[in-house]
Amino acid sequence: MKKSKEQILNDLDYRIRTLTDITNTNPGSVARTFLEVLTEEFYEFYTELELAVTMGFVSTATGRYLDLIGELLNCIRIDGETDENYRSRIVNQVYVVAGANLTAIRLKALSVDGVKDVIFKEYAHGAGSFSCYVITDDAQTSAATLRAVQSAINDTKAYGIYGEVKSPVLIPIELMVRLIFSSDTSSAEKTAIRQSVVNEVRSYIDNMVLGETLIVNELIQRVMDVSTKIQDLDIYGMKVNGVSRYVANTSSKWDERFILDVLDIT
């Protein structure tokens, strides 16, 4: 723990009185002058020592000192990156350097441009294999992105381990919705609200993860929250993968992902 100047001076005064024959350490004495000079030197030492200890750990280092720790693991700060985000990458870089583990493979896959998330399925093709399902902002993951992720995984996985990169199975959802507006809602307002409803429903469905269940009450609540002008709504039609269904909660398989295909709003 860093000592204050007063603590250092008192410790030195005690030592010189108990370990030597010097007894006069009052202000103005020669001994006191030496003690005050030594106090200044020791205080600077404690300051430098505290800085070295603080900046020597990932959890407390900041700025250039954090950069130096990252460089030891070949983890360079991205332009404009905050200390907090950079610190997290440095911690995970330990697993990347080790290689051939799930964290290393996941981080390598996420480093590909356009990849939002990746889901792994172990033993998808027997012992020593796995499948990596790539999630992007676009429902249809491009072949170029899949190839880039496959290349990244091949560079990271252990020799003899088979890893296959795949796009999730997309399940299109069609919804027919009737909105009931308050009587004072103008035509222009209705048009704007309908567009906002489309955006909200698309955001809900297109951001669902693999295997997630579409909850009708959640969908209804999100639509109702769009505007106070919406008094009620009626979902009078629903198709899943082109097949008409009762309007009810709908589950997907672990490798499937819902996407909004058609939203008919009246």
C-alpha positions as CSV (number, residue, x, y, z in Angstrom):
1,M,0.0,0.0,0.0
2,K,1.3,3.5,-0.9
3,K,2.4,5.5,2.2
4,S,1.8,9.2,2.6
5,K,4.7,11.6,3.2
6,E,3.7,11.9,6.9
7,Q,3.8,8.2,7.3
8,I,7.2,7.9,5.7
9,L,8.6,10.8,7.8
10,N,7.3,9.3,11.0
11,D,8.7,5.8,10.2
12,L,12.1,7.3,9.4
13,D,12.1,9.4,12.6
14,Y,11.2,6.3,14.7
15,R,14.0,4.2,13.1
16,I,16.7,6.9,13.5
17,R,15.8,7.4,17.2
18,T,15.7,3.7,18.0
19,L,18.6,2.4,15.8
20,T,21.1,5.3,16.3
21,D,22.3,7.7,19.0
22,I,20.7,10.6,17.3
23,T,17.9,12.1,19.5
24,N,17.4,15.5,18.1
25,T,15.1,15.2,15.1
26,N,13.1,18.4,15.8
27,P,12.3,20.7,12.8
28,G,15.3,22.8,11.9
29,S,17.9,20.2,13.0
30,V,20.4,18.6,10.6
31,A,18.9,15.1,11.2
32,R,15.4,16.4,10.5
33,T,16.6,18.0,7.2
34,F,18.0,14.6,6.1
35,L,14.8,12.9,7.1
36,E,12.7,15.3,5.0
37,V,15.0,14.8,2.0
38,L,14.7,11.0,2.3
39,T,10.9,11.3,2.7
40,E,10.6,13.1,-0.7
41,E,12.8,10.4,-2.4
42,F,10.9,7.5,-0.8
43,Y,7.5,9.1,-1.6
44,E,8.5,9.2,-5.3
45,F,9.5,5.6,-5.1
46,Y,6.2,4.5,-3.6
47,T,4.4,6.5,-6.3
48,E,6.3,4.7,-9.1
49,L,5.9,1.4,-7.4
50,E,2.1,1.8,-7.1
51,L,1.9,2.8,-10.8
52,A,4.0,-0.3,-11.8
53,V,1.7,-2.6,-9.8
54,T,-1.5,-1.0,-11.0
55,M,-0.5,-1.0,-14.7
56,G,1.0,-4.5,-14.6
57,F,-2.4,-6.2,-14.5
58,V,-5.0,-6.4,-17.3
59,S,-7.8,-5.7,-14.8
60,T,-6.3,-2.3,-13.8
61,A,-4.1,-1.2,-16.6
62,T,-5.2,1.7,-18.8
63,G,-4.1,3.5,-21.9
64,R,-0.6,2.8,-23.2
65,Y,0.1,0.4,-20.4
66,L,-2.8,-1.8,-21.5
67,D,-1.5,-1.6,-25.1
68,L,1.8,-3.0,-23.9
69,I,0.1,-6.0,-22.2
70,G,-2.0,-6.6,-25.4
71,E,1.1,-6.6,-27.5
72,L,2.6,-9.4,-25.5
73,L,-0.3,-11.6,-26.7
74,N,-0.3,-10.2,-30.2
75,C,-3.6,-8.5,-29.5
76,I,-3.4,-4.9,-31.0
77,R,-5.9,-2.2,-30.0
78,I,-8.4,-1.3,-32.8
79,D,-8.5,2.5,-33.6
80,G,-10.9,4.2,-31.3
81,E,-11.4,1.1,-29.1
82,T,-12.2,1.7,-25.4
83,D,-10.0,0.3,-22.6
84,E,-13.0,-1.8,-21.4
85,N,-13.5,-3.5,-24.8
86,Y,-9.8,-3.9,-25.4
87,R,-9.3,-5.4,-22.0
88,S,-12.0,-8.0,-22.7
89,R,-10.3,-9.0,-26.0
90,I,-6.9,-9.3,-24.3
91,V,-8.4,-11.7,-21.7
92,N,-10.0,-13.8,-24.4
93,Q,-6.8,-13.7,-26.5
94,V,-5.3,-16.1,-24.0
95,Y,-7.6,-18.8,-25.3
96,V,-6.9,-17.8,-28.9
97,V,-3.2,-18.2,-28.4
98,A,-3.8,-21.6,-26.8
99,G,-5.8,-22.5,-30.0
100,A,-8.0,-25.4,-30.8
101,N,-10.6,-24.7,-28.1
102,L,-14.2,-23.5,-28.4
103,T,-13.4,-20.0,-27.3
104,A,-10.6,-19.6,-29.9
105,I,-12.7,-21.0,-32.7
106,R,-15.7,-18.8,-31.7
107,L,-13.6,-15.6,-31.5
108,K,-12.0,-16.4,-34.9
109,A,-15.4,-16.9,-36.5
110,L,-16.8,-13.7,-35.0
111,S,-13.8,-11.7,-36.4
112,V,-15.1,-12.2,-40.0
113,D,-16.9,-9.1,-41.3
114,G,-20.6,-9.3,-41.2
115,V,-20.9,-12.1,-38.7
116,K,-23.2,-11.2,-35.8
117,D,-23.1,-14.6,-33.9
118,V,-22.2,-18.2,-34.3
119,I,-23.9,-21.3,-32.9
120,F,-22.0,-24.6,-32.5
121,K,-23.4,-28.1,-32.6
122,E,-21.0,-30.7,-31.3
123,Y,-20.7,-34.1,-32.9
124,A,-22.8,-33.1,-35.9
125,H,-20.9,-35.5,-38.1
126,G,-19.7,-38.0,-35.5
127,A,-17.0,-38.0,-33.0
128,G,-14.4,-35.2,-33.4
129,S,-16.7,-33.0,-35.5
130,F,-18.9,-30.0,-35.1
131,S,-21.1,-27.7,-37.2
132,C,-20.9,-23.9,-36.9
133,Y,-24.1,-22.0,-37.8
134,V,-23.4,-18.4,-38.9
135,I,-25.8,-15.6,-38.0
136,T,-25.6,-12.4,-39.9
137,D,-27.7,-9.2,-40.1
138,D,-29.1,-10.5,-43.4
139,A,-31.4,-13.5,-43.2
140,Q,-29.6,-15.1,-46.2
141,T,-26.0,-15.6,-45.2
142,S,-23.8,-15.1,-48.3
143,A,-21.6,-17.8,-49.7
144,A,-18.6,-15.5,-49.4
145,T,-19.2,-15.1,-45.6
146,L,-19.6,-18.8,-45.1
147,R,-16.3,-19.4,-47.0
148,A,-14.5,-16.8,-44.9
149,V,-15.8,-18.3,-41.6
150,Q,-14.8,-21.8,-42.8
151,S,-11.3,-20.6,-43.6
152,A,-11.0,-18.9,-40.2
153,I,-12.1,-22.1,-38.4
154,N,-9.7,-24.2,-40.5
155,D,-6.8,-22.0,-39.3
156,T,-7.8,-22.4,-35.7
157,K,-9.2,-26.0,-35.2
158,A,-6.9,-28.8,-34.1
159,Y,-5.6,-31.2,-36.8
160,G,-7.9,-34.1,-37.4
161,I,-11.0,-32.3,-36.2
162,Y,-13.7,-31.8,-38.8
163,G,-15.6,-28.5,-38.6
164,E,-18.3,-27.6,-41.1
165,V,-19.7,-24.0,-41.5
166,K,-23.4,-23.8,-42.4
167,S,-26.2,-21.3,-42.7
168,P,-29.3,-21.9,-40.5
169,V,-32.4,-23.4,-42.0
170,L,-34.6,-20.4,-42.7
171,I,-38.3,-20.8,-41.8
172,P,-40.4,-18.0,-43.4
173,I,-43.3,-16.5,-41.5
174,E,-46.3,-14.9,-43.1
175,L,-48.7,-12.9,-40.9
176,M,-52.0,-11.2,-41.7
177,V,-52.8,-8.5,-39.2
178,R,-55.7,-6.1,-38.8
179,L,-55.1,-2.9,-36.8
180,I,-57.9,-1.1,-35.1
181,F,-57.2,2.6,-34.7
182,S,-58.7,5.3,-32.5
183,S,-61.3,7.4,-34.2
184,D,-59.1,10.5,-34.3
185,T,-56.3,8.8,-36.3
186,S,-55.7,10.4,-39.7
187,S,-54.9,8.6,-42.9
188,A,-51.3,9.8,-42.8
189,E,-50.9,8.6,-39.2
190,K,-52.3,5.2,-40.1
191,T,-49.8,4.8,-42.9
192,A,-46.8,5.8,-40.7
193,I,-48.0,3.5,-37.8
194,R,-48.4,0.6,-40.2
195,Q,-44.8,1.1,-41.4
196,S,-43.6,1.2,-37.8
197,V,-45.5,-2.0,-37.0
198,V,-43.8,-3.7,-40.0
199,N,-40.4,-2.6,-38.7
200,E,-41.1,-3.7,-35.1
201,V,-42.4,-7.2,-36.2
202,R,-39.5,-7.7,-38.5
203,S,-37.1,-6.7,-35.8
204,Y,-38.7,-9.2,-33.4
205,I,-38.8,-12.2,-35.8
206,D,-35.5,-11.6,-37.7
207,N,-33.5,-11.3,-34.4
208,M,-34.8,-14.5,-32.9
209,V,-32.0,-17.0,-32.3
210,L,-31.8,-20.6,-33.5
211,G,-34.4,-22.8,-31.9
212,E,-36.3,-19.9,-30.3
213,T,-40.1,-20.1,-29.9
214,L,-42.2,-17.3,-31.5
215,I,-44.5,-16.0,-28.7
216,V,-47.7,-14.6,-29.9
217,N,-48.3,-12.5,-26.8
218,E,-44.9,-11.0,-27.2
219,L,-45.7,-10.1,-30.8
220,I,-49.0,-8.5,-29.9
221,Q,-47.4,-6.5,-27.1
222,R,-44.7,-5.1,-29.4
223,V,-47.3,-4.1,-31.9
224,M,-49.5,-2.4,-29.3
225,D,-46.4,-0.5,-28.0
226,V,-45.8,1.1,-31.4
227,S,-48.5,3.8,-30.9
228,T,-51.2,4.8,-28.5
229,K,-53.4,5.2,-31.6
230,I,-53.7,1.4,-31.9
231,Q,-56.6,0.3,-29.8
232,D,-56.6,-3.3,-30.7
233,L,-55.4,-5.8,-33.3
234,D,-56.4,-9.1,-34.8
235,I,-53.9,-11.6,-36.2
236,Y,-56.3,-13.4,-38.6
237,G,-53.9,-15.4,-40.6
238,M,-50.5,-17.1,-40.1
239,K,-48.3,-19.3,-42.3
240,V,-45.1,-21.1,-41.3
241,N,-42.9,-22.3,-44.1
242,G,-45.9,-21.8,-46.5
243,V,-48.3,-23.9,-44.4
244,S,-51.3,-22.3,-42.7
245,R,-51.3,-22.6,-39.0
246,Y,-53.5,-21.6,-36.1
247,V,-52.3,-18.4,-34.5
248,A,-50.3,-19.8,-31.6
249,N,-46.8,-20.0,-30.2
250,T,-44.6,-21.7,-32.7
251,S,-41.3,-23.5,-32.0
252,S,-38.4,-24.0,-34.3
253,K,-35.7,-26.7,-34.3
254,W,-32.3,-26.1,-32.9
255,D,-30.8,-25.5,-36.4
256,E,-33.8,-23.4,-37.7
257,R,-34.3,-19.6,-37.7
258,F,-37.5,-17.7,-38.3
259,I,-37.6,-14.8,-40.8
260,L,-40.4,-12.5,-41.6
261,D,-41.4,-13.2,-45.2
262,V,-44.8,-11.5,-45.6
263,L,-46.6,-9.1,-43.3
264,D,-50.0,-8.0,-44.6
265,I,-51.4,-5.1,-42.5
266,T,-54.9,-3.7,-43.0
